[in-house]
Amino acid sequence: MASCKQSSESNLNGPDSSAIKEINAASLTKYLSIIAADSLEGRKPFTKGETKTINYLKTAFEKLGLQPGNGESYFQEVPMVEIKSIPDDKMIINGKSGSLFLNYLTEFVAGSRRVQNEVSIKNSPLVFAGYGIVAPEYGWNDYKNLDVKGKIVVVLINDPGFSDSTLFRGKNMTYYGRWTYKFEEASRQGAAGVLIIHDTEPAAYPWTVVRSGWSKSKLTLQTADNGMNRTVIEGWIGLDAANKLFAMSGKSFETLAASALKKDFKVVDLNVTTSLNIKNQTKKSVTYNVLAKIEGEKLKDEAIIYSAHWDHLGVGEKVKGDSIYNGAVDNATGVASLFEIAAAFKKLPENPARTILFISYTAEEQGLLGSEYYAKHPAFPLEKTVANINMDMMGLAGKTKDIVVYGFGQSELEDYAAASAKKQNRVIVPDPVPSSGLYYRSDHFNLAKVGVPSLFTGSGVDNIKNGKSWGLNQVADFTKNRYHSPQDNFDAKTWDLSGIVEDVQMLFDLGYRLSNEATYPKWKTGSEFKSIREKK
């Protein structure tokens, strides 16, 4: 197609552009101070915090002059069910050599997606199913020749590439390594339950993150069968608990984990059983995605999505005297960035050729649920959705020489990102911790799964003043001490917003270029999403 791109001499591409200047630390501070405030109660869906949050987002978009993005509404209803699962205080595992008692929250967590007041398993055998993966494209099937009906499968986190670089995509984690996939696959296999073994390095977060997430109520999309197609229980056990379990079974964790790296791996019967009762408090209701748009002048039926989830974890267990999970980095930064980019587009002398759609999703923290619903009920046809640019956890390492692209090598959007970064004398780089699998852990993934080229960038790590090691330490410190904890707070006095400003300016420049073209970016050869797009 012919391009309707403006001249490269446009003042949009210059550092003094009035549109670019709309993206600045002062306005970011204003938005962050509100979105990450205690008054929004941690922004959890189905709470007063949600009502306050989404109404604020709607008002902010209106003040910026944006139109409703879902027909005549700024909101998209997302039907969900909230389940507060309360398991027995102890999981008792019985074997020939005795019994093992695992304590709730410190050694195991468990819940159920079944919309029932009470669920239970009785004397269910435990089997070790390796990584719990069925991946035909890698010639991998951990469930081959196994009937797991009535059984609980115990599986490793991440995928085999984490421990053996010759397998899967090496250190670049695939979706098969995600906890959500492991629960889904165990359900498809007909298992009664699934327990993932937590290990901090391959999980990319400590046990405290698991504990905080599972000590609260959880959300799932409403289904016609009320979740009866899922396993009876889902949960995690700590690494120490796994070692005790395997030793009780006369097995070595290290030996079994090593055996799971072979394609001819065979499921191991642990020769133990467990029973567990879970009481559920359930509530069906709706939560909301928030959508706003700037309508295109020439190609208004084609949309470029900027996305950032608004939700966090609400009010929960008190940590260091604080019980409000404000989610300042995760993801008040992304939502504030949506407003910044919207303000920049509105500062243009005329609207872009294509429509710019801003979406703040609900329930990302519950398993990317708001974006999953949107992908099934899009405001613009998927074949007319040009790209998705996602923002989540921005600016951890200050102003940097680089900007991280998660899932490096996926689409031509990276080439756009590289061109925009170059204008700032910066470069794009792959994820320095690819085993964390962040490309599969934020909302753009659900758009990628239906074929829409999706870009997810993160903070660079090569800090201008302090170097790369310092930047990596900032990211590691956040993950260890603030991620998914009440300590993820905004402090206007100490936060360095210079890195976020540059990142957001780069993403605006990228989207502006896309918005005035008529061509569509493509998935690159080797991407698992390429064939999906080409079928549309």
C-alpha positions as MATLAB code, in Angstrom:
seq = 'MASCKQSSESNLNGPDSSAIKEINAASLTKYLSIIAADSLEGRKPFTKGETKTINYLKTAFEKLGLQPGNGESYFQEVPMVEIKSIPDDKMIINGKSGSLFLNYLTEFVAGSRRVQNEVSIKNSPLVFAGYGIVAPEYGWNDYKNLDVKGKIVVVLINDPGFSDSTLFRGKNMTYYGRWTYKFEEASRQGAAGVLIIHDTEPAAYPWTVVRSGWSKSKLTLQTADNGMNRTVIEGWIGLDAANKLFAMSGKSFETLAASALKKDFKVVDLNVTTSLNIKNQTKKSVTYNVLAKIEGEKLKDEAIIYSAHWDHLGVGEKVKGDSIYNGAVDNATGVASLFEIAAAFKKLPENPARTILFISYTAEEQGLLGSEYYAKHPAFPLEKTVANINMDMMGLAGKTKDIVVYGFGQSELEDYAAASAKKQNRVIVPDPVPSSGLYYRSDHFNLAKVGVPSLFTGSGVDNIKNGKSWGLNQVADFTKNRYHSPQDNFDAKTWDLSGIVEDVQMLFDLGYRLSNEATYPKWKTGSEFKSIREKK';
ca = [
       0.000    0.000    0.000;
       1.078    3.575   -0.507;
       2.163    5.363    2.622;
       0.463    8.525    3.840;
       3.326    9.227    6.241;
       4.189   12.869    6.822;
       7.548   14.275    5.829;
      10.464   13.393    8.085;
      10.993   17.155    8.401;
       7.818   17.408   10.461;
       8.459   19.229   13.735;
       7.053   16.146   15.475;
      10.418   14.515   15.047;
      12.352   17.317   16.713;
      13.220   17.514   20.412;
      11.410   20.863   20.762;
       8.100   19.564   19.447;
       5.160   21.004   21.356;
       3.494   17.590   21.244;
       6.520   15.818   22.718;
       6.673   18.426   25.483;
       3.243   17.333   26.689;
       5.053   14.272   28.033;
       6.922   15.525   31.088;
       7.731   14.767   34.716;
       5.335   17.365   36.131;
       2.216   15.882   34.559;
       3.390   12.323   35.251;
       3.741   13.278   38.908;
       0.196   14.645   38.937;
      -1.265   11.429   37.552;
       0.896    9.086   39.641;
      -0.011   10.917   42.841;
      -3.668   10.157   42.208;
      -3.544    6.671   40.653;
      -1.200    5.268   43.314;
      -2.901    7.021   46.255;
      -4.213    5.154   49.301;
      -7.672    6.561   48.522;
      -7.986    4.146   45.571;
      -7.460    1.225   47.970;
      -5.082   -0.732   45.748;
      -7.390   -0.612   42.692;
      -8.715   -4.151   42.959;
     -11.706   -5.098   40.760;
     -15.050   -5.605   42.551;
     -14.149   -3.073   45.257;
     -14.843    0.586   45.995;
     -11.312    1.146   44.764;
     -12.350   -0.006   41.291;
     -15.308    2.389   41.174;
     -13.102    5.314   42.158;
     -10.377    4.287   39.714;
     -12.430    3.778   36.571;
     -14.435    6.959   37.165;
     -11.179    8.876   37.526;
      -9.847    7.346   34.291;
     -13.023    8.268   32.423;
     -12.883   11.846   33.713;
      -9.190   12.180   32.850;
      -9.763   10.984   29.288;
     -12.704   13.393   28.930;
     -10.580   16.307   30.172;
      -7.975   15.433   27.566;
     -10.667   15.664   24.886;
     -10.874   11.955   23.984;
     -14.045   10.288   22.775;
     -15.567    7.120   24.245;
     -13.721    4.080   22.864;
     -16.427    1.425   23.160;
     -19.257    2.739   21.013;
     -20.812    5.540   23.042;
     -19.259    4.401   26.306;
     -15.869    4.701   27.967;
     -16.493    1.358   29.661;
     -16.561   -2.252   28.530;
     -18.283   -4.639   30.922;
     -16.235   -7.731   31.726;
     -18.338  -10.438   33.475;
     -16.292  -12.158   36.167;
     -16.680  -14.249   39.250;
     -14.786  -13.489   42.443;
     -13.769  -16.526   44.462;
     -12.308  -16.343   47.939;
     -10.878  -19.814   48.524;
     -10.181  -20.869   52.104;
      -8.349  -24.210   52.217;
      -7.586  -26.318   55.261;
      -4.834  -24.829   57.412;
      -2.646  -27.828   56.629;
      -2.184  -30.035   53.614;
      -1.485  -33.516   54.958;
       0.442  -35.811   52.636;
       0.401  -39.486   53.588;
       2.884  -42.148   52.526;
       4.266  -45.475   53.655;
       6.970  -43.783   55.712;
       4.614  -41.410   57.530;
       2.907  -38.086   56.990;
       4.033  -34.625   55.904;
       2.197  -31.550   57.181;
       2.417  -28.450   54.971;
       1.269  -25.116   56.411;
      -1.037  -22.829   54.445;
       0.620  -19.661   53.080;
       4.113  -20.491   54.335;
       4.499  -23.838   52.527;
       1.505  -24.147   50.215;
      -1.330  -22.132   48.718;
      -4.417  -23.537   47.039;
      -7.714  -22.452   45.574;
     -10.367  -23.462   43.069;
     -11.912  -21.896   39.967;
     -15.025  -23.995   40.378;
     -18.002  -21.851   41.360;
     -19.063  -24.046   44.250;
     -19.383  -23.349   47.956;
     -17.052  -26.221   48.782;
     -14.715  -28.532   46.877;
     -12.533  -31.353   48.089;
     -10.154  -34.067   47.059;
      -9.794  -37.274   49.035;
      -6.803  -39.594   49.053;
      -5.676  -38.359   45.653;
      -2.342  -39.786   44.435;
       0.429  -37.291   43.692;
       2.502  -37.727   40.534;
       5.476  -35.715   39.303;
       4.750  -34.587   35.719;
       7.994  -32.747   34.977;
       7.206  -29.325   33.555;
       3.571  -30.228   32.837;
       3.959  -29.258   29.189;
       2.496  -30.534   25.926;
       4.312  -28.710   23.092;
       4.124  -30.544   19.739;
       6.316  -27.965   17.989;
       9.138  -28.881   20.353;
       8.389  -32.603   20.271;
       7.488  -32.451   23.954;
       4.746  -34.203   25.934;
       5.091  -34.609   29.680;
       1.676  -36.283   29.853;
       2.263  -38.998   27.252;
       0.827  -42.409   28.114;
      -0.548  -41.081   31.384;
      -4.069  -41.002   32.772;
      -4.131  -38.310   35.450;
      -7.835  -38.462   36.244;
      -8.286  -38.316   39.992;
      -4.620  -37.460   40.499;
      -2.729  -34.340   41.511;
       0.144  -33.422   39.224;
       3.208  -31.770   40.718;
       5.104  -29.697   38.148;
       8.134  -27.428   37.825;
       7.840  -23.714   37.082;
       9.205  -22.216   33.817;
      10.100  -24.439   30.832;
      13.059  -26.782   30.107;
      15.015  -24.048   28.319;
      15.744  -22.382   31.651;
      18.042  -25.271   32.648;
      19.134  -26.453   29.181;
      19.738  -23.785   26.532;
      19.352  -26.377   23.751;
      15.687  -26.904   24.633;
      12.668  -24.770   23.668;
      13.966  -21.175   23.265;
      16.727  -21.461   25.824;
      16.638  -18.742   28.466;
      13.857  -16.980   26.528;
      10.886  -18.383   28.375;
       7.914  -19.474   26.289;
       4.264  -19.387   27.279;
       4.656  -23.029   28.303;
       6.625  -21.788   31.297;
       3.815  -19.614   32.672;
       1.835  -20.739   35.697;
      -1.399  -19.967   33.857;
      -0.492  -22.455   31.119;
       0.341  -25.202   33.617;
      -3.063  -24.856   35.268;
      -4.787  -24.836   31.867;
      -2.950  -27.946   30.644;
      -3.598  -29.925   33.824;
      -7.298  -29.158   33.365;
      -7.205  -30.299   29.739;
      -5.582  -33.526   30.862;
      -8.374  -34.147   33.378;
      -6.272  -33.952   36.536;
      -7.972  -33.511   39.898;
      -5.414  -30.930   40.913;
      -2.105  -29.286   40.091;
       0.664  -28.001   42.366;
       3.474  -25.890   40.916;
       6.829  -26.038   42.679;
       7.988  -22.500   43.393;
      11.663  -21.705   42.872;
      12.620  -18.035   43.002;
      15.088  -17.898   40.094;
      13.041  -19.671   37.388;
       9.822  -18.085   38.689;
      11.474  -14.617   38.612;
       9.808  -13.594   41.883;
       9.981  -14.705   45.532;
       7.464  -16.807   47.482;
       6.075  -13.628   49.052;
       4.564  -12.738   45.671;
       2.780  -16.095   45.500;
       1.612  -15.743   49.080;
       0.255  -12.211   48.658;
      -1.643  -13.157   45.512;
      -3.214  -16.299   46.936;
      -4.105  -14.943   50.372;
      -6.790  -12.768   48.771;
      -9.866  -13.457   46.676;
      -9.165  -14.162   43.012;
     -11.081  -13.362   39.850;
     -11.816  -15.412   36.770;
     -13.975  -14.834   33.706;
     -17.493  -16.184   33.996;
     -18.072  -19.377   32.018;
     -21.203  -21.304   31.080;
     -20.074  -24.332   33.105;
     -19.094  -22.297   36.177;
     -15.487  -23.424   35.959;
     -16.275  -27.132   36.153;
     -13.842  -27.810   33.293;
     -10.973  -26.783   35.576;
      -9.112  -28.977   38.040;
     -10.717  -29.226   41.474;
      -7.744  -27.461   43.052;
      -4.895  -25.285   41.818;
      -1.960  -24.255   43.914;
       1.736  -23.945   44.646;
       4.179  -25.507   47.083;
       7.473  -24.001   48.217;
      10.811  -25.469   47.184;
      11.606  -26.676   50.708;
       8.217  -28.371   50.878;
       8.895  -30.037   47.513;
      12.214  -31.359   48.766;
      10.499  -32.844   51.826;
       7.772  -34.339   49.647;
      10.214  -36.006   47.266;
      12.413  -37.251   50.118;
       9.346  -38.762   51.757;
       8.726  -40.593   48.500;
      12.304  -41.874   48.462;
      13.164  -39.559   45.582;
      15.667  -36.759   45.064;
      14.341  -33.439   43.828;
      17.544  -32.745   41.912;
      17.431  -36.170   40.229;
      13.790  -35.846   39.223;
      14.243  -32.265   38.017;
      17.152  -33.425   35.836;
      15.086  -36.295   34.423;
      12.367  -33.780   33.451;
      14.806  -32.238   30.933;
      14.609  -35.281   28.668;
      12.049  -35.782   25.929;
      11.599  -39.395   26.998;
      10.702  -38.299   30.545;
       8.115  -40.524   32.159;
       5.788  -39.344   34.880;
       6.862  -40.493   38.341;
       4.360  -41.830   40.860;
       5.341  -40.318   44.219;
       3.507  -43.078   46.110;
       1.796  -40.603   48.424;
      -1.742  -39.257   48.674;
      -3.361  -36.130   50.003;
      -6.793  -34.844   50.894;
      -7.790  -31.199   50.973;
     -10.996  -29.316   51.561;
     -11.553  -25.794   50.231;
     -14.448  -23.531   51.146;
     -15.318  -20.890   48.559;
     -17.042  -17.563   48.920;
     -18.245  -16.605   45.439;
     -19.660  -13.468   43.868;
     -20.628  -12.891   40.244;
     -20.498   -9.349   38.926;
     -18.875   -7.222   36.263;
     -15.659   -5.275   36.232;
     -14.650   -2.804   33.543;
     -12.074   -2.102   30.876;
     -11.790    1.642   30.201;
     -11.538    2.712   26.535;
     -11.048    6.127   24.942;
     -10.072    7.150   21.426;
      -8.814    9.860   19.132;
     -10.574    9.229   15.839;
      -8.443    9.078   12.725;
      -8.921   11.558    9.882;
      -8.352    9.282    6.870;
      -8.299    5.686    8.126;
     -10.584    5.916   11.134;
     -11.643    2.266   10.883;
      -8.030    1.209   11.536;
      -6.838    1.356   15.136;
      -3.543    1.481   16.990;
      -3.919    0.423   20.613;
      -1.968    1.848   23.525;
      -2.675   -0.270   26.599;
      -1.927   -0.348   30.335;
      -3.802   -2.201   33.064;
      -5.340   -0.109   35.838;
      -5.819   -2.820   38.460;
      -3.628   -3.985   41.308;
      -4.074   -6.186   44.384;
      -6.258   -4.120   46.681;
      -6.005   -4.403   50.457;
      -4.413   -7.534   51.880;
      -1.908   -8.929   54.327;
      -0.070   -6.234   56.259;
       3.642   -6.002   55.435;
       5.887   -3.599   57.365;
       2.814   -1.873   58.760;
       1.095   -1.303   55.392;
      -1.801   -3.305   53.948;
      -2.646   -1.266   50.819;
      -1.104   -2.667   47.650;
      -0.883    0.645   45.772;
       0.881   -0.658   42.660;
       2.747    2.552   41.859;
       5.231    0.998   39.448;
       2.792   -1.824   38.681;
       0.943   -0.215   37.032;
       0.154    3.387   37.881;
       3.162    4.220   35.706;
       1.547    2.604   32.664;
      -1.818    4.323   33.173;
      -0.169    7.711   33.679;
       1.751    7.072   30.454;
      -1.523    6.516   28.603;
      -2.636    9.997   29.607;
       0.716   11.483   28.618;
       0.564    9.953   25.138;
      -3.060   10.984   24.731;
      -2.139   14.575   25.627;
       0.672   14.536   23.082;
      -1.625   13.309   20.288;
      -4.211   15.951   21.203;
      -1.533   18.650   20.898;
      -1.038   17.826   17.208;
      -2.348   20.389   14.711;
      -4.613   17.685   13.273;
      -5.669   14.181   14.204;
      -3.554   11.308   12.877;
      -4.752    9.322    9.861;
      -5.551    6.235   11.930;
      -7.589    6.014   15.112;
      -5.632    5.834   18.361;
      -7.416    3.646   20.917;
      -6.380    3.852   24.563;
      -7.335    0.864   26.714;
      -6.814    0.495   30.436;
      -7.568   -3.133   31.212;
      -9.024   -4.667   34.329;
      -7.854   -7.818   36.129;
      -4.398   -8.111   34.606;
      -3.130   -9.191   37.998;
      -5.660  -12.025   38.018;
      -4.256  -13.609   34.849;
      -4.648  -11.017   32.039;
      -8.427  -11.374   32.190;
      -9.552   -7.946   30.979;
      -7.431   -8.184   27.851;
      -8.541  -11.780   27.303;
     -12.133  -10.569   27.246;
     -11.315   -7.644   24.959;
      -9.542   -9.946   22.492;
     -12.793  -11.904   22.221;
     -14.980   -8.773   22.100;
     -12.871   -6.082   20.371;
     -14.093   -2.536   19.796;
     -12.326   -2.592   16.399;
     -12.083   -5.705   14.207;
      -8.833   -7.543   14.894;
      -7.891   -7.491   11.207;
      -8.177   -3.681   11.354;
      -6.139   -3.422   14.554;
      -2.738   -2.309   13.317;
      -0.708   -2.843   16.481;
      -0.783   -2.940   20.275;
       1.777   -0.923   22.243;
       1.672   -1.990   25.884;
       2.997   -0.208   28.963;
       3.519   -1.969   32.284;
       5.999   -1.202   35.094;
       7.817    1.781   33.647;
      11.084    3.519   34.502;
      12.811    1.364   37.107;
      16.362    2.417   36.233;
      16.155    6.147   35.541;
      17.426    7.672   32.309;
      19.202    5.034   30.241;
      21.152    4.570   27.032;
      18.903    1.654   26.100;
      15.318    0.481   26.197;
      14.366   -3.160   26.696;
      12.127   -4.970   24.221;
      10.514   -8.041   25.731;
      10.098  -11.025   23.409;
      12.871   -9.648   21.218;
      12.599  -10.774   17.596;
       8.811  -11.028   17.449;
       7.615   -8.292   15.088;
       8.519   -5.342   12.877;
       7.336   -3.055   15.668;
      10.830   -3.498   17.061;
      12.222   -1.827   13.940;
       9.912    1.129   14.573;
      11.076    1.191   18.189;
      14.720    1.136   17.110;
      14.165    4.099   14.758;
      12.413    6.125   17.464;
      15.040    5.250   20.068;
      17.789    6.320   17.679;
      16.358    9.847   17.657;
      17.141    9.896   21.383;
      20.613    8.433   20.808;
      19.429    5.216   22.424;
      19.276    1.585   21.347;
      16.794   -1.233   21.847;
      18.057   -4.354   23.614;
      16.616   -7.777   24.501;
      15.363   -8.530   27.988;
      18.447   -8.927   30.231;
      16.515  -11.577   32.211;
      14.715  -13.462   29.399;
      13.861  -16.410   31.653;
      11.276  -14.220   33.411;
       9.104  -14.495   30.277;
       7.674  -11.001   30.595;
       6.388  -11.036   27.010;
       3.824  -13.584   28.195;
       2.979  -11.788   31.427;
       1.180   -8.611   30.390;
      -1.959   -7.679   28.495;
      -0.520   -7.326   24.990;
      -0.065  -11.116   25.013;
      -3.787  -11.702   24.528;
      -3.734   -9.461   21.454;
      -0.654  -11.278   20.166;
      -2.466  -14.603   20.625;
      -5.123  -13.452   18.155;
      -2.527  -12.181   15.677;
      -2.199   -8.458   16.422;
       1.494   -7.374   16.320;
       2.237   -6.346   19.888;
       5.141   -4.458   21.409;
       6.034   -4.529   25.085;
       8.982   -2.444   26.180;
      10.489   -2.126   29.632;
      12.917    0.063   31.453;
      16.365    0.210   30.012;
      19.126   -0.911   32.359;
      22.227    0.979   31.171;
      21.823    4.046   33.350;
      23.335    7.230   31.895;
      25.238    8.107   35.071;
      25.681    4.835   36.940;
      25.991    2.157   34.259;
      24.400   -1.179   33.501;
      25.179   -3.050   36.731;
      23.551   -0.286   38.743;
      20.467   -0.400   36.510;
      20.159   -4.169   36.816;
      20.400   -3.836   40.588;
      17.501   -1.362   40.583;
      15.314   -3.856   38.732;
      16.382   -6.716   41.023;
      15.725   -4.632   44.124;
      12.226   -3.775   42.959;
      11.435   -7.411   42.196;
      12.702   -8.583   45.569;
      11.418   -5.847   47.861;
       8.479   -4.019   46.271;
       6.894   -6.076   43.469;
       3.360   -7.095   44.479;
       3.857   -5.769   47.992;
       2.476   -2.744   49.879;
       5.902   -1.161   49.461;
       5.250   -0.378   45.762;
       4.417    3.245   46.562;
       4.893    6.556   44.763;
       7.083    9.210   46.355;
       7.285   12.423   44.354;
      10.340   13.538   46.343;
      12.521   10.532   45.576;
      11.308    9.102   42.269;
      13.426    9.851   39.205;
      10.935   10.155   36.356;
      13.448   11.074   33.655;
      13.608    7.515   32.330;
       9.828    7.173   32.097;
       9.591   10.492   30.273;
      12.073    9.381   27.602;
      10.459    5.959   27.235;
       6.989    7.438   26.825;
       8.234   10.017   24.352;
       9.796    7.217   22.327;
       6.547    5.209   22.345;
       4.598    8.294   21.275;
       6.989    8.880   18.375;
       6.646    5.241   17.341;
       2.856    5.341   17.448;
       2.710    8.673   15.650;
       4.682    7.226   12.749;
       2.411    4.173   12.633;
      -0.686    6.336   12.826;
       0.166    8.131    9.593;
       1.062    5.101    7.496;
      -1.201    2.831    5.512;
       0.970   -0.286    5.768;
       0.655   -2.859    8.540;
       3.637   -4.038   10.608;
       4.182   -7.780   10.378;
       5.284  -10.575   12.649;
       8.811  -11.736   11.950;
       9.726  -15.176   10.649;
       9.962  -17.537   13.587;
       7.291  -15.818   15.669;
       4.630  -18.197   16.957;
       2.014  -15.528   16.141;
       2.899  -15.005   12.450;
       0.576  -17.667   11.039;
      -2.355  -16.431   13.125;
      -2.180  -12.950   11.596;
      -1.740  -14.276    8.080;
      -4.971  -16.268    8.337;
      -7.044  -13.146    9.044;
];
